[in-house]
């Protein structure tokens, strides 16, 4: 063999090991090592996927804290996709908090510190004229699912700029883990239009574009160029919007939902997850959904998305829309949302007339709870401690089984600790949180129960649009999968793949029924899920 031939073989071998979709590490067989010229590049031991999982798990647990475990798993994902997914799926209850919430919050804050290898695409403002060229990479031909963020509203942590890429990466890892979408068919994208976080712009390690955020018409034109390029490159792709600031989140969703198969997980995914969990909780109270009085604290994208879908659920059960709307009270930072002060269409539909609060001593949460006597209290405010003892005790005094969902992420921004909620209600409350707290009997109302199944069902049905009816079907499918008794409100995390399949089937059926699918009234079978195994 000539030196040139030898060099070419080793270059190909190194490329094989450098690609996380083809790398097997020590699991390359003797025959594969012969064929691909891997001898000398790997230690002589021939491993198995199971032995690799055991080795990586031991290394993971030896690390000092969850942030370092998050960074370890990100490095593993960039090295060997099969092993990463096999490790995650081997223990979903343990791995989900490390791959996504709550640890992903710190991962986004420290993204520039731990960035090692390219993953996904950074579409930055200075490259706005090159978007179509960047997307044309043949390596991206297989893409079916895109998760995109501009990093402006990451969880409850605010503007994280380019660090927001941690969210699309994490969400797509869960698309694979829970819905079985092949890791070569997903693409995380960060729209880098700058950041208004001066701490990031002054950080010498920051990997993003060091500039104040582009806004207004220029921002809209940039997003339009992005959507047009995506639609031209992948006409049937599913696009999931993630962690855009409230005003942009609603605006972009309504602008593009009829042009591209897309949805906003913060609005619609959160809504379906919360409503599914609420339906399961309401069933345990023995009172109909139409009898509930709901107070939502935090009238942003997530809170208003929950309100909209909850109203749809009530209407589907036979309640008049006006009656259902009046059963929900929205509280924002300035108190009860009132006519004349509502921000945007979503808040306006829930705004109360001044005569409804005549005689009240104020419109803060304490007064709203005292006057409305809610049966359901939902928090999407990002304000820690918003559900104080006096408010919770007042609520519990008026209802036998109060349903209290402090949903804000991460843990540091949750409206109340579940231990306190149970103590203040003498253990009567049905509690769901957005982040995991490890408290027995407290459900984590995590979007992972919904968005993988919605995406899988939308793709399976050949849908051209993700309709509101598809999200209501997803919520009902989640509720149907919930235990009817016992301590756990939601299905166990060990059954997330089963849950995703059930949600996908319901979504595909709804798409066929409402005309959103390729073939009407003929819901297709959900395809087999990808399993992490070496080929």
C-alpha positions in Angstrom: 0.0 0.0 0.0 1.4 3.4 -1.0 1.7 6.2 1.6 -1.0 8.1 -0.2 -3.5 5.1 0.0 -2.6 4.6 3.6 -3.2 8.3 4.3 -6.6 8.2 2.6 -7.7 5.2 4.5 -6.8 6.7 7.8 -8.5 10.0 6.9 -11.7 8.1 6.2 -11.3 6.2 9.5 -10.9 9.4 11.4 -13.9 10.9 9.7 -15.9 7.8 10.7 -14.9 8.2 14.4 -15.4 12.0 14.3 -19.1 11.7 13.1 -21.4 11.1 16.1 -23.9 9.4 13.7 -21.3 6.8 12.6 -19.0 6.5 15.6 -19.2 3.3 17.6 -16.1 3.8 19.7 -14.9 0.5 21.2 -17.9 -1.3 19.8 -16.5 -1.5 16.3 -16.0 -5.2 15.6 -12.7 -6.8 14.5 -14.1 -7.1 11.0 -15.1 -3.4 10.9 -11.7 -2.4 12.2 -10.1 -4.3 9.3 -12.5 -2.9 6.8 -12.3 0.7 7.8 -8.7 0.9 8.9 -9.5 1.6 12.5 -6.7 -0.5 14.1 -4.4 1.7 16.1 -7.0 4.4 16.4 -8.9 2.5 19.0 -7.8 0.5 22.0 -7.8 -3.3 21.3 -10.8 -4.1 23.6 -14.0 -4.9 21.6 -16.9 -3.5 23.6 -20.7 -3.8 23.5 -23.3 -1.1 23.7 -24.3 -2.3 27.1 -20.7 -2.2 28.4 -20.3 1.3 27.0 -23.5 2.4 28.8 -22.2 1.0 32.1 -18.9 2.8 31.6 -20.5 6.1 30.8 -23.0 5.8 33.6 -20.2 5.3 36.1 -18.3 8.3 34.8 -21.5 10.4 34.9 -22.3 9.6 38.5 -18.8 10.4 39.6 -19.1 14.0 38.6 -19.7 16.6 41.3 -23.0 18.2 40.2 -25.8 18.2 37.6 -24.3 20.9 35.5 -21.1 18.9 35.0 -23.3 15.9 34.2 -25.2 18.0 31.7 -21.9 19.0 30.0 -20.7 15.4 30.1 -23.9 14.3 28.3 -23.6 17.1 25.7 -20.0 16.0 25.0 -21.2 12.4 24.6 -24.0 13.4 22.2 -21.4 15.2 20.1 -19.2 12.1 20.1 -21.6 9.1 19.8 -25.3 9.6 19.2 -26.3 6.0 19.6 -24.5 5.6 22.9 -25.9 9.0 24.1 -29.5 8.0 23.3 -29.0 4.5 24.7 -27.8 5.9 28.0 -30.6 8.4 28.2 -33.3 5.8 27.4 -31.8 3.3 29.8 -33.1 5.5 32.7 -35.4 8.3 31.6 -36.4 9.5 35.1 -32.7 10.0 36.0 -31.6 11.4 32.6 -34.4 13.8 31.7 -33.6 16.4 34.3 -29.9 16.3 33.2 -30.7 16.6 29.4 -33.4 19.2 29.8 -35.2 21.0 32.7 -34.0 22.1 35.1 -30.3 21.6 34.3 -30.6 23.0 30.7 -31.2 26.4 32.2 -27.7 26.6 33.6 -26.5 24.9 30.4 -27.8 27.9 28.4 -26.3 30.4 30.8 -22.9 28.7 30.6 -23.2 27.6 26.9 -20.2 29.6 25.7 -18.1 28.1 28.5 -18.8 24.5 27.5 -19.1 24.8 23.7 -16.8 22.3 22.1 -18.2 21.0 18.7 -20.6 22.3 16.1 -24.2 21.1 16.5 -27.1 22.5 14.5 -26.9 25.9 12.8 -26.3 29.4 14.1 -28.0 31.8 11.6 -26.7 35.2 12.6 -27.7 38.7 11.5 -24.3 39.3 9.8 -25.0 36.2 7.6 -28.6 37.1 6.8 -27.8 37.0 3.0 -26.5 33.5 3.2 -29.4 31.6 4.9 -30.4 29.6 1.9 -26.8 28.7 1.1 -26.2 27.5 4.7 -29.3 25.4 4.6 -28.3 23.8 1.3 -25.7 21.5 3.0 -26.3 18.0 1.6 -25.7 16.6 5.1 -29.0 18.1 6.0 -31.1 16.4 3.3 -32.8 14.0 5.8 -34.1 16.7 8.2 -37.7 16.3 9.2 -37.9 18.3 12.5 -36.4 21.7 13.3 -36.5 23.4 16.7 -35.6 27.1 16.5 -35.1 29.8 19.1 -33.8 33.3 19.1 -32.7 33.0 22.8 -34.6 35.9 24.1 -36.8 34.2 26.7 -35.0 31.1 28.0 -37.2 29.5 30.6 -37.5 32.1 33.3 -33.9 33.3 32.8 -34.5 35.9 30.2 -32.2 36.8 27.3 -29.4 34.2 26.9 -28.5 35.1 23.3 -26.6 32.4 21.5 -26.7 30.3 24.7 -30.3 29.7 23.9 -29.1 27.0 21.5 -29.2 24.7 24.5 -33.0 24.7 24.2 -33.3 23.4 20.6 -30.6 20.8 21.3 -32.3 19.6 24.4 -35.8 19.5 22.8 -34.6 17.5 19.9 -32.8 15.0 22.1 -36.2 14.3 23.6 -37.8 14.0 20.1 -35.4 11.1 19.6 -35.7 9.6 23.1 -39.5 9.8 23.4 -40.8 9.8 19.8 -38.1 7.8 18.1 -37.2 10.4 15.5 -33.8 9.4 14.0 -31.1 11.8 15.3 -30.0 12.4 11.7 -33.5 13.8 11.0 -33.5 16.6 13.5 -31.9 20.1 13.3 -31.5 22.6 16.1 -31.3 26.3 14.9 -30.5 29.5 16.7 -31.4 32.8 15.1 -28.7 35.0 16.5 -29.9 38.6 16.2 -27.8 39.8 19.1 -28.6 40.0 22.8 -29.7 42.8 25.1 -27.9 41.0 28.0 -24.9 43.2 28.6 -23.2 40.6 30.7 -23.1 38.3 27.7 -21.9 41.0 25.3 -19.0 41.8 27.7 -18.1 38.2 28.3 -14.8 37.4 26.4 -16.0 33.8 26.2 -19.4 34.6 24.6 -19.7 32.8 21.2 -22.6 34.8 19.8 -22.9 38.0 17.8 -21.9 40.9 20.2 -24.5 43.4 19.4 -27.8 44.7 20.8 -30.8 42.8 19.6 -32.1 43.6 16.1 -35.8 44.5 16.4 -38.7 45.9 14.5 -39.0 45.6 10.7 -35.4 44.3 10.4 -36.1 41.4 12.8 -39.3 40.5 11.0 -37.5 40.5 7.6 -34.8 38.3 9.0 -37.4 35.7 10.3 -39.2 35.9 7.0 -36.1 35.1 5.1 -35.5 32.2 7.5 -39.0 30.8 7.1 -38.9 31.2 3.3 -35.6 29.4 3.1 -36.8 26.5 5.3 -40.0 26.1 3.4 -38.1 26.0 0.1 -35.4 23.5 1.4 -37.8 21.2 3.3 -41.5 21.7 2.2 -42.8 19.0 4.6 -40.6 19.8 7.6 -42.0 20.3 11.1 -40.8 23.6 12.7 -41.1 24.1 16.4 -40.7 27.6 17.8 -39.0 27.8 21.2 -38.4 30.5 23.8 -39.2 33.6 21.8 -40.3 36.6 23.9 -44.1 36.7 24.4 -45.0 39.3 21.8 -42.9 37.7 19.1 -44.0 34.2 20.1 -47.7 35.0 19.4 -47.0 37.1 16.4 -44.8 34.6 14.6 -47.1 31.7 15.4 -50.1 33.4 13.9 -48.1 34.7 10.9 -46.7 31.4 9.9 -48.9 28.6 11.1 -50.8 28.5 7.8 -47.6 28.7 5.7 -45.6 26.0 7.3 -46.2 23.0 9.5 -45.2 24.6 12.8 -46.2 25.2 16.4 -44.9 27.1 19.4 -44.2 24.7 22.3 -44.2 27.5 25.0 -47.8 28.4 24.0 -49.4 25.3 22.6 -47.3 22.5 24.0 -47.4 24.0 27.5 -51.1 24.4 27.1 -51.8 20.9 26.0 -49.6 19.4 28.8 -51.2 21.6 31.4 -54.8 20.9 30.2 -54.1 17.2 30.0 -52.9 17.2 33.6 -55.8 19.4 34.6 -58.3 17.1 33.0 -56.7 14.2 35.0 -56.8 16.2 38.2 -60.4 17.4 37.7 -61.5 13.8 37.2 -60.1 13.0 40.7 -62.1 15.8 42.3 -65.5 14.5 41.3 -66.5 17.8 39.8 -67.0 18.5 36.1 -64.7 20.7 34.2 -67.5 23.2 33.6 -67.8 23.7 37.4 -64.2 24.9 37.8 -63.1 28.4 38.6 -59.6 29.1 37.3 -57.1 31.7 38.2 -54.0 32.0 36.1 -51.1 34.0 37.5 -48.8 35.1 34.7 -50.7 36.4 31.6 -47.9 35.8 29.1 -47.6 33.4 26.2 -47.7 30.2 28.3 -50.6 31.3 30.6 -52.7 32.6 27.8 -52.1 29.5 25.8 -53.3 27.4 28.7 -56.4 29.6 29.0 -57.3 29.3 25.3 -57.0 25.5 25.2 -58.9 25.2 28.5 -61.7 27.2 27.1 -61.7 24.9 24.0 -61.9 21.9 26.3 -64.9 23.3 28.1 -66.6 24.2 24.9 -66.0 20.7 23.5 -67.7 19.4 26.7 -70.8 21.5 25.9 -70.2 24.8 27.8 -71.0 28.0 25.9 -67.7 29.8 24.9 -68.7 33.0 26.7 -69.4 31.1 29.9 -66.1 29.2 29.6 -64.2 32.4 29.1 -65.8 34.0 32.2 -64.7 31.0 34.3 -61.0 32.1 33.9 -59.4 35.0 35.7 -56.0 36.2 34.5 -53.6 38.0 36.9 -50.5 39.7 35.7 -47.8 41.8 37.4 -50.2 44.7 37.9 -53.0 42.5 39.2 -56.2 41.3 37.5 -56.2 41.9 33.8 -58.7 44.6 33.2 -60.4 46.2 30.2 -58.2 49.0 28.9 -55.0 47.5 30.3 -54.9 44.2 28.5 -51.9 43.6 26.3 -52.6 41.8 23.1 -55.6 39.8 21.8 -55.1 36.8 24.1 -55.3 39.0 27.3 -58.1 41.1 25.9 -60.4 38.1 25.6 -60.0 37.4 29.4 -60.0 41.1 30.5 -62.7 41.9 33.2 -65.0 44.9 33.2 -64.5 47.3 36.1 -68.1 46.7 37.4 -67.0 43.1 38.1 -64.6 44.2 40.8 -66.7 47.0 42.2 -66.4 46.8 46.0 -63.2 44.9 46.0 -60.4 46.4 48.0 -57.9 45.7 45.2 -57.2 43.5 42.3 -54.0 41.7 43.5 -53.9 37.9 43.7 -55.0 37.8 47.4 -58.1 39.7 46.5 -58.8 37.7 43.4 -58.6 34.5 45.4 -60.8 35.8 48.1 -63.5 37.0 45.7 -63.4 34.3 43.0 -62.8 31.3 45.3 -60.9 29.4 42.6 -60.8 25.6 42.4 -57.7 25.7 40.1 -54.7 28.0 40.6 -52.1 28.0 37.8 -48.7 29.8 37.9 -46.8 30.8 34.7 -45.4 34.1 36.1 -41.8 33.2 36.7 -42.1 34.9 40.1 -40.8 32.8 43.0 -43.1 32.9 46.1 -46.1 34.3 44.1 -48.3 31.6 45.8 -47.8 32.7 49.4 -49.3 30.9 52.4 -52.2 33.3 52.9 -53.3 33.0 49.3 -53.1 29.2 49.3 -54.8 28.8 52.7 -57.6 31.1 51.5 -58.1 29.0 48.4 -58.0 25.7 50.3 -60.7 27.0 52.7 -63.2 27.2 49.8 -62.6 23.9 48.0 -62.3 20.3 49.0 -59.5 19.3 46.6 -57.7 22.5 45.4 -55.7 22.0 42.2 -52.5 24.0 42.3 -50.0 24.1 39.4 -47.0 26.3 39.9 -45.5 25.7 36.4 -42.7 28.3 36.1 -39.2 27.0 35.3 -36.5 26.6 36.5 -37.0 25.6 40.2 -35.7 29.0 41.3 -38.6 30.7 39.5 -41.4 28.4 40.7 -44.4 30.2 42.3 -44.2 27.9 45.4 -42.5 24.8 46.7 -44.8 21.8 46.6 -43.9 20.8 50.2 -45.4 24.2 51.3 -48.5 23.8 49.1 -49.2 20.4 50.6 -48.6 21.7 54.2 -50.8 24.8 53.7 -53.7 22.6 52.3 -53.3 19.8 54.9 -52.3 17.5 52.1 -55.5 18.0 50.2 -54.1 19.8 47.1 -53.4 18.1 43.8 -50.1 19.7 42.9 -48.2 19.8 39.5 -45.0 21.7 38.9 -43.0 22.6 35.8 -39.7 21.4 37.2 -38.9 18.2 39.1 -38.9 18.6 42.9 -38.7 15.0 43.9 -41.7 15.3 46.2 -43.9 12.2 46.4 -47.3 12.6 44.8 -46.3 15.8 43.0 -46.5 15.6 39.2 -44.0 17.3 36.9 -46.2 18.8 34.2 -43.5 18.6 31.7 -44.0 19.4 28.0 -42.1 16.2 27.2 -45.5 14.4 27.6 -46.9 16.3 24.6 -44.5 17.8 22.0 -42.8 14.6 20.9 -46.1 13.0 20.2 -47.6 16.0 18.5 -44.6 16.2 16.2 -44.7 12.5 15.5 -48.5 12.6 14.8 -48.2 15.7 12.6 -45.5 14.1 10.5 -47.2 10.7 10.3 -50.5 12.3 9.1 -48.8 14.4 6.4 -50.4 17.4 8.0 -50.1 20.8 6.4 -51.0 22.6 9.6 -51.0 21.9 13.3 -54.5 22.8 14.3 -55.9 23.7 17.7 -58.0 20.6 17.5 -54.8 18.5 17.3 -53.6 20.0 20.5 -56.9 19.4 22.3 -56.7 15.8 21.1 -53.1 15.6 22.5 -54.3 16.9 25.9 -57.2 14.4 26.0 -54.8 11.6 25.0 -52.5 12.5 27.9 -55.4 12.6 30.3 -56.6 9.2 29.1 -53.1 7.8 29.8 -53.0 9.1 33.4 -53.6 6.8 36.4 -57.1 7.2 37.8 -56.0 6.6 41.4 -52.8 6.4 43.5 -50.2 9.0 44.2 -49.1 9.7 40.7 -51.2 12.1 38.6 -49.3 11.6 35.3 -47.9 8.5 33.5 -44.5 7.4 34.8 -41.5 8.8 32.8 -40.5 5.2 32.1 -43.6 5.1 29.8 -42.8 8.2 27.8 -42.5 6.4 24.5 -45.9 4.7 25.0 -47.4 8.1 25.9 -45.9 9.7 22.8 -47.3 7.0 20.6 -50.8 7.5 22.1 -50.6 11.2 21.7 -49.3 10.8 18.1 -52.2 8.5 17.2 -54.7 11.0 18.7 -53.1 13.9 16.9 -53.0 12.0 13.5 -56.7 11.1 13.9 -57.6 14.7 14.7 -55.6 16.0 11.7 -57.5 13.6 9.5 -60.9 14.6 11.0 -60.4 18.4 10.7 -58.9 18.4 7.3 -55.3 19.2 8.4 -54.0 15.9 7.2 -53.0 14.7 3.8 -55.9 12.2 3.7 -59.1 13.1 5.4 -60.9 10.7 7.7 -58.2 8.1 7.4 -55.7 8.5 10.2 -52.5 6.7 9.2 -50.5 4.3 11.3 -47.7 5.9 13.4 -44.4 4.6 12.1 -41.9 2.5 14.0 -39.7 4.5 16.4 -35.9 4.5 15.9 -34.1 2.5 18.6 -30.5 3.2 19.7 -28.5 0.2 18.4 -25.4 -0.1 16.4 -26.0 -1.3 12.8 
